Amino acid sequence: MSRHDIPVLTPRQHEILTLMARGLTTPEIAGELVLGRDTVRTHQQGIYRTLDVHTAPAAVAAGYRVGLLDDHAVR
């Protein structure tokens, strides 16, 4: 997947990916967004499928690589 093929995430998935990039854990993301942990995990699985990865660090790296994340959005 290249920067020219930017995958489409839902707004909630993008929000969760951004929080993952900030280093928040699943329970922290759940608390921040007032969601259940299982709901956050479901969104994370969707992110992983869309980005064709299997872990949170790989999702964050892919997010930067394809242009879904940038340093300004993560601060």
N, C-alpha and C positions, 0 to 999 in steps of 0.2 A: 504494500500500500504506500503510495507516494503522496506528497503534499498536494499534488494535482487532483487526487482522488479523495477529497475530504469526505469522510463518512458522516452520516447524519445521525445525530443523537437527539433524543427528545430534550426539551428544556430541563426536565428534572435530571435526566442522565448527565447532561452537561454540568449542571450544578453539583451533582455528586462527584463527577470526575474532577472538577475544580477543587472540591474539598479534599478529595483523595490526594491531589497534587500538593495541597497545603500540609499534608501529613496527618490528617485526621483519620482515626480508626472508624470501623463500622459503627460501634456504639456511640462514638462522638458525633458522627454524621447524623445518626438517628436522633440524638438529642438536639443538635443544631437545627435540624429541619422538622423536628417534632413528628418523626415517623417511627414506625416499628423497625427493629433491627432486621426482621425478615423482609420487610419492604425494601430497605436499603440494599440488602443482599440480592433481592430480585433485580433491582435496577443495576447493581454491579454486574450481575451475570449478563444482562442485556448489553452493557458496555463492553464486556469481555468478548461477547459474540460479535458485536459490530466491529470491534477493533481486531478481532482474530487473535486474542491473547488469552492467557490463563491465570494471570496474577495481577494484583493491584499495581505493583511497580512497573510491570510490562504495559499496563493500560495507560499509566501516566506517561511513560516514555513514548508510547505510540501517539498519545494525545499531543505531545509537543512536536513529534516528528511530522504529523500530518496537518498541524496547524489548528487543532481544536483548543490548545492551551498556549498561552504565552505568559511571559513573566508578569505583565501588568494585570492579567486576569486572576492570577494566583495570589497576588498580594492581599 
